[in-house]
Amino acid sequence: MLLPRFSSLSTRFGITFLAYVLVGSALLLGWLWQREQRQSAAVFATLASADADFIREMRLPRSARLAEDVGRLLKMQVYFRDQARSLIPVPAEALLVPLADLPVSRPPFRVNDNEEAIALRLDALHDVVFVRDTPSSISSLQQPENWAALGAFALLSLGLALGLSRTVVRPIQALTQRLPGFFDAAATLPANHASNPLPESLRHDEIGQLACALGDARSQLARERERRANSERLALLSRMATGLAHEIKNPVAGITMHAQLLASSPLDAHAAEGLQHILASASEVDGLVNQWLFLARPSPPAMTTLDLREVLQQTLNALTSQAQHAQVELVAELPEEVLLWIKGDRARLGQVLRNLILNAVQAMSRSGGTLRIGAAMAGDARAPLLRLSFFDSGPGFTPDALAHAQDLFFSEREGGMGVGLSVATEIIAAHDGTLHLANTEPHGACVTLLLPQAPSP
């Protein structure tokens, strides 16, 4: 049970910093001791030089008594040394050889473990040797300024530890506490961190990069879950579409055939209008079935050179009655100088035009409006493009719709399946074109198709 506690980041950080403080204090104390030793040696050398000058000025004989008197006064041992390296008075045997060989120099020399000495020139015949006890290392701990330095170091270390804890350890702990359940699909996100729910992602350091990487991984996992869910739904739709297509297409074909036969007979205005509604509804059902079949079994388009003006006019004729019922006016503004020849699949492009017109009509179904369809040239001479634009006077796209309307199964309309724009985008992409969504001022939506233009046959 103790191992997990000591393996935590905060515990290891605390132990590491404690070791840092101990080692740093020891090094600081050693430096202070060495500094004190150097200062003590400098003071010893200065005092010895001053005492040597005093002895030199006294012009007294270099006797053992003078050496003892000066030594008692200075609280150290004093010896005179002649040119033969003889010492007066004679020191203890352990000091005899070291003091005899001691060079004349200001820095003191250690003569044994407990004593240090310095030799200075008195006159042409004599040197004076001063010997004192080496200062104890424990004396460093008795100096108030040394304790003040150690205390300042400890306070600075504590401040550094708190700063590192606040900027490194605590954010990592907070990040770790948020990770359980972070990648779950049902995890709720704070409203103020919709893009990345980790507050640490706002940092501009490695912790922020880690939080951003975790947020990106979560987003990628969510997208992968969504793709998998879409794949599962597509698989189910594929089985449903292929099973229902034959069951629906045959009755729809029969309804369309009999309605066309009736249309060739003389009918009054009311019956003719009702027959047009029947044909439009049958065409709508057939388009929906084809749309689901495209999702279930997408196949490359059957490319032929065709006039998109003709395809658009046929689609408008089929949807006129439905638009009138929704009080929507369909206006096609197609200049004659704009050539609408392209290479494409007539049925697939007709399906795209139908989806876009129906979406616009449904968007304006509450209060009516106008759908204007315009055409223009785009691109350049080497890669001419045809721009087909659909402007409606409805409420326009919401921000979510602008971001996701071309995604499969996204719909903000009640009862909508979220398939039409996604299928239209796929079909236009298969024709090497693009589909763009935008809002117009002061209100309304615009859907633009860009398709490669083909030379007229």
C-alpha positions as CSV (number, residue, x, y, z in Angstrom):
1,M,0.0,0.0,0.0
2,L,3.0,2.3,0.5
3,L,4.4,1.9,-2.9
4,P,1.7,3.8,-4.9
5,R,2.0,6.7,-2.5
6,F,5.8,7.0,-2.9
7,S,5.5,6.4,-6.6
8,S,3.3,9.5,-7.0
9,L,4.7,12.6,-8.8
10,S,4.3,14.9,-5.8
11,T,6.0,12.5,-3.4
12,R,9.0,11.9,-5.7
13,F,9.2,15.7,-6.4
14,G,9.2,16.3,-2.6
15,I,11.9,13.7,-1.9
16,T,14.0,15.1,-4.8
17,F,13.7,18.6,-3.6
18,L,14.5,17.7,0.0
19,A,17.7,16.0,-1.3
20,Y,18.4,19.1,-3.3
21,V,18.1,21.3,-0.2
22,L,20.3,19.0,1.9
23,V,23.0,18.7,-0.7
24,G,22.8,22.4,-1.5
25,S,23.1,23.3,2.3
26,A,26.1,21.0,2.6
27,L,27.8,22.6,-0.4
28,L,26.9,26.1,0.8
29,L,28.3,25.3,4.3
30,G,31.5,23.9,2.7
31,W,31.9,27.1,0.6
32,L,31.3,29.2,3.7
33,W,33.9,27.2,5.6
34,Q,36.5,27.5,2.8
35,R,35.7,31.3,2.6
36,E,36.2,31.5,6.4
37,Q,39.5,29.6,6.1
38,R,40.8,31.9,3.5
39,Q,39.8,35.0,5.5
40,S,41.4,33.5,8.6
41,A,44.6,32.8,6.7
42,A,44.7,36.3,5.4
43,V,44.2,37.7,8.9
44,F,46.9,35.4,10.2
45,A,49.3,36.6,7.5
46,T,48.5,40.2,8.1
47,L,49.0,39.9,11.9
48,A,52.2,37.9,11.4
49,S,53.6,40.6,9.1
50,A,52.7,43.3,11.6
51,D,54.3,41.4,14.4
52,A,57.4,40.8,12.4
53,D,57.7,44.5,11.7
54,F,57.3,45.2,15.5
55,I,60.1,42.7,16.4
56,R,62.3,44.1,13.7
57,E,61.9,47.7,15.0
58,M,62.6,46.6,18.6
59,R,66.2,45.5,17.7
60,L,66.2,43.0,20.6
61,P,68.4,39.9,20.5
62,R,66.7,36.9,18.9
63,S,66.4,34.9,22.1
64,A,64.1,32.2,23.4
65,R,62.7,34.5,26.0
66,L,61.7,37.1,23.4
67,A,60.0,34.4,21.4
68,E,58.1,33.1,24.4
69,D,57.0,36.7,25.5
70,V,55.8,37.5,22.0
71,G,54.1,34.1,21.8
72,R,52.2,34.7,25.1
73,L,51.2,38.1,23.8
74,L,49.9,36.8,20.5
75,K,48.5,33.5,21.9
76,M,50.6,31.5,19.4
77,Q,54.0,29.9,19.1
78,V,56.9,32.1,17.9
79,Y,60.4,30.8,16.8
80,F,63.5,32.5,15.5
81,R,65.3,30.7,12.7
82,D,68.9,31.4,11.7
83,Q,70.7,30.7,8.4
84,A,71.6,27.1,9.5
85,R,67.8,26.5,9.9
86,S,68.2,26.1,13.7
87,L,65.2,27.2,15.7
88,I,65.1,29.2,18.9
89,P,63.6,28.0,21.2
90,V,63.7,24.4,20.0
91,P,60.2,23.2,19.1
92,A,58.7,19.8,19.7
93,E,60.1,17.0,17.7
94,A,57.0,16.8,15.5
95,L,57.5,20.5,14.4
96,L,61.2,20.5,14.2
97,V,61.6,19.4,10.6
98,P,58.5,21.1,9.2
99,L,59.5,24.4,10.7
100,A,63.1,24.1,9.6
101,D,62.0,23.5,6.0
102,L,59.2,26.1,6.0
103,P,59.7,28.5,3.1
104,V,59.6,32.2,3.6
105,S,56.2,33.2,2.2
106,R,53.1,35.1,3.3
107,P,50.5,32.3,2.8
108,P,50.4,30.0,5.9
109,F,51.3,26.4,5.4
110,R,49.8,23.4,7.2
111,V,52.6,21.7,9.2
112,N,50.3,19.0,10.6
113,D,46.7,18.1,11.1
114,N,46.1,20.7,13.8
115,E,48.6,23.5,13.2
116,E,49.7,26.0,10.5
117,A,52.7,28.2,10.3
118,I,54.1,31.2,8.4
119,A,57.8,32.2,8.1
120,L,58.8,35.8,7.5
121,R,62.3,37.5,7.0
122,L,63.5,39.6,9.9
123,D,67.0,40.5,8.8
124,A,69.8,39.1,6.8
125,L,70.5,36.4,9.5
126,H,67.2,35.5,11.0
127,D,63.6,34.6,10.1
128,V,60.6,34.6,12.4
129,V,58.2,31.7,12.4
130,F,54.6,32.0,13.7
131,V,52.6,28.8,14.5
132,R,49.0,28.7,15.5
133,D,46.2,26.1,15.8
134,T,44.2,25.5,12.7
135,P,40.7,27.0,13.0
136,S,38.0,24.3,13.6
137,S,35.5,23.6,10.9
138,I,32.8,23.7,13.5
139,S,33.4,27.3,14.0
140,S,31.6,28.0,10.7
141,L,28.3,26.9,12.4
142,Q,28.9,29.4,15.2
143,Q,28.8,32.4,12.9
144,P,25.4,34.1,12.7
145,E,26.0,35.3,9.2
146,N,26.5,31.6,8.1
147,W,23.2,30.7,9.6
148,A,21.6,33.6,7.9
149,A,23.0,32.4,4.6
150,L,21.7,28.9,5.2
151,G,18.2,30.3,6.2
152,A,18.1,32.5,3.0
153,F,19.0,29.4,0.9
154,A,16.3,27.4,2.6
155,L,13.7,30.1,2.0
156,L,14.7,30.5,-1.6
157,S,14.5,26.7,-2.1
158,L,11.1,26.6,-0.5
159,G,9.9,29.4,-2.8
160,L,11.3,27.6,-5.8
161,A,9.6,24.3,-4.7
162,L,6.2,26.1,-4.3
163,G,6.6,27.7,-7.7
164,L,7.5,24.5,-9.4
165,S,4.7,22.7,-7.6
166,R,2.2,25.3,-8.7
167,T,3.4,25.4,-12.3
168,V,4.2,21.8,-12.9
169,V,3.1,19.3,-10.3
170,R,-0.4,20.6,-9.6
171,P,-1.4,21.0,-13.3
172,I,-0.2,17.5,-14.0
173,Q,-2.2,16.2,-11.0
174,A,-5.2,18.1,-12.2
175,L,-4.8,16.8,-15.7
176,T,-4.5,13.2,-14.4
177,Q,-7.6,13.6,-12.3
178,R,-9.6,14.6,-15.4
179,L,-8.5,11.7,-17.5
180,P,-10.7,9.0,-16.1
181,G,-13.7,8.9,-18.4
182,F,-12.2,11.7,-20.6
183,F,-12.4,9.5,-23.7
184,D,-15.9,8.1,-23.0
185,A,-18.5,8.9,-25.6
186,A,-21.0,10.0,-22.9
187,A,-18.6,12.3,-21.2
188,T,-20.0,15.8,-20.8
189,L,-17.9,18.8,-21.7
190,P,-17.8,22.2,-20.0
191,A,-19.6,24.8,-22.1
192,N,-16.6,27.2,-21.9
193,H,-14.2,24.5,-23.2
194,A,-16.2,23.1,-26.1
195,S,-13.2,22.7,-28.4
196,N,-10.9,21.2,-25.8
197,P,-12.4,20.5,-22.3
198,L,-9.0,20.6,-20.6
199,P,-8.2,24.0,-19.1
200,E,-4.5,23.1,-19.2
201,S,-4.7,23.4,-23.1
202,L,-4.7,27.2,-22.6
203,R,-1.1,27.0,-21.3
204,H,1.8,27.8,-23.7
205,D,4.2,25.2,-22.5
206,E,4.7,21.4,-22.6
207,I,1.8,20.8,-20.3
208,G,-0.4,22.8,-22.6
209,Q,0.9,20.8,-25.6
210,L,0.1,17.5,-23.7
211,A,-3.4,18.8,-22.9
212,C,-3.9,19.8,-26.6
213,A,-2.7,16.4,-27.8
214,L,-5.1,14.7,-25.4
215,G,-7.9,16.9,-26.7
216,D,-7.0,16.2,-30.3
217,A,-7.0,12.5,-29.5
218,R,-10.4,12.8,-27.9
219,S,-11.7,14.6,-31.0
220,Q,-10.2,12.0,-33.4
221,L,-11.7,9.2,-31.3
222,A,-15.1,11.0,-31.4
223,R,-14.9,11.3,-35.2
224,E,-13.9,7.7,-35.5
225,R,-16.9,6.7,-33.4
226,E,-19.1,8.8,-35.6
227,R,-17.7,7.3,-38.7
228,R,-18.2,3.8,-37.3
229,A,-21.8,4.7,-36.3
230,N,-22.4,6.1,-39.9
231,S,-20.9,2.9,-41.4
232,E,-23.2,0.8,-39.3
233,R,-26.2,2.9,-40.3
234,L,-25.1,2.8,-43.9
235,A,-24.8,-1.0,-43.8
236,L,-28.4,-1.1,-42.3
237,L,-29.6,1.3,-45.0
238,S,-27.9,-0.7,-47.7
239,R,-29.9,-3.8,-46.7
240,M,-33.1,-1.8,-46.3
241,A,-32.7,0.1,-49.6
242,T,-31.9,-2.8,-51.7
243,G,-34.8,-4.8,-50.2
244,L,-37.3,-1.9,-50.6
245,A,-36.1,-0.6,-53.9
246,H,-37.8,-3.3,-56.0
247,E,-40.9,-3.2,-53.8
248,I,-41.3,0.5,-54.3
249,K,-40.0,1.1,-57.9
250,N,-42.5,-1.3,-59.5
251,P,-45.6,0.4,-58.1
252,V,-44.2,3.9,-58.8
253,A,-43.4,2.9,-62.4
254,G,-47.0,1.7,-62.7
255,I,-48.4,4.9,-61.2
256,T,-46.3,7.1,-63.5
257,M,-47.2,5.1,-66.6
258,H,-51.0,5.3,-66.0
259,A,-50.8,8.9,-65.1
260,Q,-49.0,9.6,-68.4
261,L,-51.6,7.7,-70.2
262,L,-54.3,9.7,-68.5
263,A,-52.5,12.9,-69.4
264,S,-52.8,12.1,-73.1
265,S,-56.6,12.1,-72.7
266,P,-58.7,15.3,-72.6
267,L,-59.1,16.4,-69.0
268,D,-60.6,19.4,-67.3
269,A,-58.3,21.9,-65.5
270,H,-59.0,20.4,-62.0
271,A,-58.2,16.9,-63.1
272,A,-55.1,18.0,-65.0
273,E,-53.8,19.7,-61.9
274,G,-54.4,16.7,-59.8
275,L,-52.7,14.5,-62.4
276,Q,-49.6,16.8,-62.3
277,H,-49.6,16.4,-58.5
278,I,-49.6,12.6,-58.9
279,L,-46.7,12.7,-61.4
280,A,-44.7,15.0,-59.1
281,S,-45.3,12.8,-56.1
282,A,-44.4,9.7,-58.0
283,S,-41.2,11.4,-59.3
284,E,-40.4,12.5,-55.7
285,V,-40.7,8.9,-54.5
286,D,-38.6,7.6,-57.4
287,G,-35.9,10.2,-56.6
288,L,-35.9,9.2,-52.9
289,V,-35.5,5.6,-53.8
290,N,-32.7,6.4,-56.2
291,Q,-31.1,8.5,-53.5
292,W,-31.1,5.6,-51.0
293,L,-29.8,3.3,-53.6
294,F,-26.9,5.7,-54.3
295,L,-26.1,5.5,-50.6
296,A,-26.4,1.8,-50.5
297,R,-24.5,1.0,-53.7
298,P,-22.5,4.1,-54.9
299,S,-21.2,3.6,-58.4
300,P,-19.2,5.8,-60.8
301,P,-21.4,8.2,-62.9
302,A,-22.2,7.4,-66.5
303,M,-20.5,10.4,-68.1
304,T,-22.0,11.9,-71.3
305,T,-22.0,15.3,-72.8
306,L,-25.2,17.0,-71.8
307,D,-26.9,20.4,-71.6
308,L,-27.4,21.2,-67.9
309,R,-30.0,23.9,-69.0
310,E,-32.2,21.1,-70.3
311,V,-31.8,19.0,-67.2
312,L,-32.5,22.0,-64.9
313,Q,-35.7,22.9,-66.9
314,Q,-37.0,19.3,-66.7
315,T,-36.4,19.4,-62.9
316,L,-38.2,22.7,-62.5
317,N,-41.1,21.5,-64.5
318,A,-41.4,18.4,-62.3
319,L,-41.3,20.5,-59.1
320,T,-43.4,23.5,-60.1
321,S,-46.6,22.3,-58.7
322,Q,-44.9,21.4,-55.4
323,A,-43.3,24.9,-55.2
324,Q,-46.6,26.6,-56.0
325,H,-48.3,24.7,-53.2
326,A,-45.6,26.0,-50.8
327,Q,-46.1,29.6,-52.3
328,V,-42.5,29.6,-53.6
329,E,-41.7,31.1,-57.0
330,L,-39.0,29.4,-59.1
331,V,-37.1,31.8,-61.3
332,A,-34.3,30.6,-63.6
333,E,-32.0,33.3,-64.8
334,L,-29.8,31.6,-67.3
335,P,-28.2,33.9,-69.9
336,E,-28.0,32.6,-73.4
337,E,-24.3,33.5,-73.7
338,V,-23.5,31.1,-70.8
339,L,-23.0,27.7,-72.2
340,L,-24.2,25.0,-69.8
341,W,-22.6,22.0,-71.5
342,I,-20.8,19.6,-69.2
343,K,-19.8,16.0,-69.0
344,G,-21.9,14.2,-66.4
345,D,-24.5,11.7,-65.5
346,R,-28.0,13.0,-66.4
347,A,-29.8,11.1,-63.7
348,R,-27.3,11.8,-61.0
349,L,-27.2,15.6,-61.8
350,G,-30.9,15.7,-62.0
351,Q,-31.0,14.2,-58.5
352,V,-28.7,16.9,-57.2
353,L,-30.8,19.7,-58.8
354,R,-33.9,18.2,-57.3
355,N,-32.4,17.9,-53.8
356,L,-31.2,21.6,-53.9
357,I,-34.6,22.9,-55.2
358,L,-36.6,20.9,-52.7
359,N,-34.3,22.0,-49.8
360,A,-34.9,25.6,-50.8
361,V,-38.7,25.1,-51.1
362,Q,-38.9,23.4,-47.7
363,A,-36.8,26.2,-46.1
364,M,-39.4,28.8,-47.4
365,S,-42.5,26.6,-46.9
366,R,-43.8,28.6,-43.9
367,S,-44.0,32.0,-45.5
368,G,-43.2,31.5,-49.1
369,G,-40.5,33.2,-51.1
370,T,-38.5,33.1,-54.2
371,L,-35.8,30.8,-55.4
372,R,-33.5,32.3,-58.1
373,I,-31.2,30.1,-60.1
374,G,-28.4,31.8,-61.9
375,A,-25.5,30.7,-64.1
376,A,-22.1,32.3,-64.9
377,M,-18.7,31.4,-66.2
378,A,-15.8,30.9,-63.8
379,G,-12.2,29.6,-64.0
380,D,-10.0,30.5,-66.9
381,A,-9.5,29.6,-70.6
382,R,-7.4,26.5,-69.7
383,A,-9.8,25.2,-67.1
384,P,-13.3,26.8,-67.7
385,L,-15.9,26.2,-65.0
386,L,-19.6,26.6,-64.9
387,R,-21.1,28.3,-61.8
388,L,-24.7,27.4,-61.0
389,S,-26.1,29.3,-58.0
390,F,-29.3,28.8,-56.0
391,F,-30.4,31.9,-54.1
392,D,-33.5,31.6,-51.8
393,S,-35.2,34.2,-49.6
394,G,-35.5,31.9,-46.6
395,P,-34.0,32.2,-43.1
396,G,-30.6,31.1,-44.3
397,F,-28.2,28.5,-42.8
398,T,-27.5,28.4,-39.1
399,P,-23.8,28.3,-38.0
400,D,-24.1,24.5,-37.3
401,A,-25.7,23.9,-40.7
402,L,-22.9,25.8,-42.5
403,A,-20.3,23.6,-40.6
404,H,-22.1,20.2,-40.9
405,A,-25.0,20.4,-43.5
406,Q,-22.9,18.3,-45.9
407,D,-22.3,15.6,-43.3
408,L,-24.4,12.5,-43.6
409,F,-27.4,12.3,-41.3
410,F,-27.1,15.9,-40.2
411,S,-30.5,17.7,-40.4
412,E,-32.1,20.6,-38.5
413,R,-35.5,20.1,-40.3
414,E,-38.1,18.2,-38.4
415,G,-38.5,14.8,-40.0
416,G,-35.4,15.4,-42.2
417,M,-33.0,12.5,-42.7
418,G,-29.9,14.5,-43.4
419,V,-29.1,12.8,-46.7
420,G,-29.9,15.1,-49.5
421,L,-26.9,17.6,-49.3
422,S,-24.5,14.8,-48.4
423,V,-25.5,12.8,-51.5
424,A,-25.4,16.0,-53.7
425,T,-21.9,16.7,-52.4
426,E,-20.8,13.2,-53.2
427,I,-22.3,13.3,-56.7
428,I,-20.7,16.7,-57.5
429,A,-17.3,15.5,-56.3
430,A,-17.6,12.5,-58.6
431,H,-18.0,15.0,-61.4
432,D,-14.8,16.8,-60.4
433,G,-16.8,19.7,-59.0
434,T,-17.5,21.4,-55.7
435,L,-20.6,22.4,-53.7
436,H,-20.4,25.5,-51.4
437,L,-22.9,26.8,-48.8
438,A,-23.2,30.4,-47.7
439,N,-25.7,33.0,-46.4
440,T,-26.7,36.1,-48.2
441,E,-27.5,39.6,-46.9
442,P,-29.9,40.6,-45.5
443,H,-31.3,37.0,-45.3
444,G,-31.5,33.9,-47.3
445,A,-29.1,31.1,-48.3
446,C,-27.0,30.4,-51.4
447,V,-25.8,27.0,-52.7
448,T,-23.2,27.2,-55.5
449,L,-22.1,24.4,-57.8
450,L,-18.8,24.6,-59.7
451,L,-18.5,22.1,-62.5
452,P,-16.0,21.7,-65.3
453,Q,-17.4,23.0,-68.5
454,A,-17.4,20.9,-71.7
455,P,-17.3,22.1,-75.3
456,S,-20.7,22.0,-76.9
457,P,-21.1,19.1,-79.3
